[in-house]
């Protein structure tokens, strides 16, 4: 159960917020009307960064274009947003490893044991 960081209440609702054509989901306490936290809005299977200098960019695009920021975000942003950065970084690492293995000239078939 999620509790409000302000009043400790448990009446929480998710509200889609649109500011300057950028959507995010604000998780709001209905008891004290405080935004407890924001999380990215999912649009066409891509999570949209809801705040900061990268606000409005998809998390996938940020990982591709600014890896240092993505690593920082995965380590420092709590909750779903940080988790999504970590997942995208891990997925990108798997893809790079797959490409390297397929192009390195070695046979990467079944392990001999």
Secondary structure, 3 states (H helix, E strand, C coil): CCCCCCCCCCCEEEEEEEECCEEEEEEEECCCCCEEEEEEEEECCEEECCCCCCCCCEHHHHHHHCHHHHHHHHHHCCHHHHHHHHHHHHHHHHHHHHHHHHHCCCCCCCCCC
